[in-house]
Amino acid sequence: MILNLIFWILCLLINFGLLAIVFYALLCLTDLEVDQMDPFVATANINRWILPEFVLQAVLSLLLLLTGHWILFLLAIPLTCYHAILFIRRQHLIDVTEVFRNLNTDKKRRMIKLGVYMIFFTIFIFRIGAGVLALFNSEELDIRSSFFEL
């Protein structure tokens, strides 16, 4: 029971990292759109976090696969494959010379990623809540009996 709860907390922490990276990229793109940020600075800031995002997504998918959470794995694998295709084609980095031409497309892609990560966030929060309730109802951690013995 406790290992299951630790697994879901780990998935939630990975998801927090993914949400933060995508939100930061959206923030940089929005600042670039309204001329609050230089294109060189914006693309450098976004490109710095692209590979960590890909690695975190791959780790999350691998964790779900190895622990036998097949439905969640099947939900996570399309985004992981998309990241792999972008990386193989060398299209994963934002080019400074084409940043304004692809600005709306990049924002839409990141909004879709943000939506996917929010769905996973909701699922992970629910699974943590269910795990905590199951832990309190299990005999491994019998808080009620130790509380009433005092």
N, C-alpha and C positions, 0 to 999 in steps of 0.2 A: 504493500500500500504506500509506504513512504517513498520507495523508489519511483513509483508511478507519479506521485506528486512532484518529486524532484525533477522528473523528466518533463512534466508539463511546465514547471517553472523555468526550466532551461529553454524550452521552446518559446515561452513568453519573452524571455530576455533576448533571445535571438531575434524575435519579431520586433521588440522594441528598437533594436539596432537597425533593422531594416526600415521600420517606420521613420526613424530619425534621419537616416540617409536619404530616403526619398523626399521627405518633407524639406530637408535642407536643399536638395537639388531644385525642388519646386520654388523655394524661396529665392534662390539665386537666379533662376530663370525669370521669375516675376520682377526681381530687382533689375535685371538686365532689360526687361521689356519696358520699364518705365524710366530707364536711363539713370538708375541709382548706382549701377555697378559697371565697371569697365568690362568689355567682352573678354579680354585676356584674363582678368582676375576671375570672372565668373566661370569660364571654361576650366581654368586651373583648379578652382575650388570643387567643381562638379566632377572633373576627371579624377581627382584625388580619391574620391569615394566610390567610384564605379567598381573597381575590382574587389574591395571589401564587401560591397553589396552582393556581387556574384558569388563570392565565397560563402557568405552567410546563408544565402538562399540554397546553395548546394549542400551545405552542412545540415540545414533544416530538412531538406528533402531526404538526405541520407539517413538522418536520425529517424524520420518517420518510416522509411523503408526498413531499416534494421530492427525497429521495435514492432513492426507488424501492424502499423496503423495505415492500412491500405487505402482507405477512402481519402484520408488527408494527404497521403502521398500522391494519389491520383489528382488531387486538387492542386498540389504544389509543383508537380513535375512539368506542366506546360510552361510556367514562368521560368523554371530552371532550364528547360530546353531552349526557350527563347534567348536567355542569357548566353547559353553555350553557342547558339547560332551566331549571335552578335559578336561574340569573342572570336570564333573561328573565322568569320568574314572580316575581322578587324574593323567592325563598325560600332564598337562599344564606346569609343571616346568621342567627345563633342569637338568638332573642328572649329577653330576660332574664325576662320574665313567664311564658314557657312552657318554660324550660330543663329544669325537673324533670319535666314531663309528657313531653317528648320525649327524655329522657336515654338510655334504652335503645335507642331507634331511632337516635339520632345515634351512639351507640357502635357499633352493629352496622354502620351505613353506613361508618364510618371503619375498622372492622376489615376490611370487604370491600375498601375502597380500599387498606389496608395489604397485604392479600394480593395484590392486583393489582400493586401497586408492587414487592412482593417477587418476583413472577414476572418482571417486567421487569428487576429487579436481577440475577436469576440469568441471564437471557438476555444481558444486557449484559456481565456478567462472562465468560460463556462466549465471546461474540464478541470481547472484548478479548484473551482467551487465545488464541483461534484467530488473531486478527490478529497478535499477537506471534510466534506460531509461524510464520505465513506470512511475516512480515517477516524472520525469521532464516533462512528457507529460500529467500528470494528473492535475486536477483542485485543488487538495488538497494543493499542493505546487506550486503556480503559480509564479515562479521566474521572468518570462518575464515581467509580468505586474508590479510587484513591482520594477523591474530594470528600466523600461522605465518611471515610474512615478517620479523618482528622477530628 
